[in-house]
Amino acid sequence: MNDKKNGKLHVLVIVLMISILAAAFVLFFLGHYKVGFVLFGIFMLILNSISNWTGIKNAEYVYLKNHKNNEKW
């Protein structure tokens, strides 16, 4: 995936997460508790999957850098 598409995807995900969070709070304070909690659950699910993916990607980067540095010696 090239950088332009990757950047657009990041912006889209950020906008989606902010809108879901705002909608969850608005619906919660308007009295639609179940729908608000469902939207907040979706927000937390997206947030959790992004954080897990980032953690795996960072661990893989560190492992590959260490392996590459050990090959030089």
C-alpha positions as CSV (number, residue, x, y, z in Angstrom):
1,M,0.0,0.0,0.0
2,N,1.5,3.3,-1.0
3,D,1.9,6.3,1.3
4,K,-0.9,8.3,-0.2
5,K,-3.6,5.6,0.3
6,N,-2.2,4.9,3.7
7,G,-2.5,8.5,4.8
8,K,-6.0,8.7,3.5
9,L,-6.9,5.6,5.4
10,H,-5.5,7.0,8.6
11,V,-7.5,10.2,8.2
12,L,-10.6,8.2,7.4
13,V,-10.2,6.0,10.5
14,I,-9.6,9.1,12.7
15,V,-12.7,10.9,11.4
16,L,-14.7,7.7,11.8
17,M,-13.6,7.2,15.4
18,I,-14.2,10.8,16.4
19,S,-17.7,10.7,14.8
20,I,-18.6,7.4,16.6
21,L,-17.4,8.8,19.9
22,A,-19.3,12.0,19.5
23,A,-22.5,10.2,18.4
24,A,-22.2,7.8,21.3
25,F,-22.0,10.7,23.8
26,V,-24.9,12.6,22.1
27,L,-27.1,9.6,22.1
28,F,-26.3,8.7,25.6
29,F,-27.2,12.2,26.9
30,L,-30.4,12.3,24.8
31,G,-31.5,9.2,26.6
32,H,-30.8,6.5,24.0
33,Y,-28.6,4.5,26.4
34,K,-28.5,1.2,24.6
35,V,-27.5,2.7,21.2
36,G,-25.0,4.9,22.9
37,F,-23.4,2.0,24.7
38,V,-23.3,0.0,21.4
39,L,-21.6,2.8,19.6
40,F,-19.1,3.3,22.5
41,G,-18.4,-0.5,22.3
42,I,-17.7,-0.2,18.6
43,F,-15.4,2.7,19.3
44,M,-13.5,0.7,21.9
45,L,-13.3,-2.3,19.6
46,I,-11.8,-0.2,16.8
47,L,-9.4,1.4,19.3
48,N,-8.3,-1.9,20.7
49,S,-7.7,-3.5,17.3
50,I,-5.6,-0.5,16.2
51,S,-3.5,-0.5,19.4
52,N,-2.9,-4.3,19.1
53,W,-1.9,-4.0,15.4
54,T,0.4,-1.1,16.2
55,G,2.0,-3.1,19.1
56,I,2.6,-6.1,16.9
57,K,4.0,-3.9,14.1
58,N,6.4,-2.2,16.6
59,A,7.5,-5.5,18.1
60,E,8.2,-6.9,14.6
61,Y,10.2,-3.7,13.7
62,V,12.4,-4.0,16.8
63,Y,12.9,-7.8,16.2
64,L,13.9,-7.2,12.6
65,K,16.3,-4.4,13.5
66,N,17.9,-6.5,16.2
67,H,18.3,-9.4,13.9
68,K,19.7,-7.2,11.1
69,N,22.2,-5.7,13.6
70,N,23.3,-9.1,14.9
71,E,24.0,-10.3,11.3
72,K,26.6,-7.5,10.9
73,W,28.8,-8.9,13.6
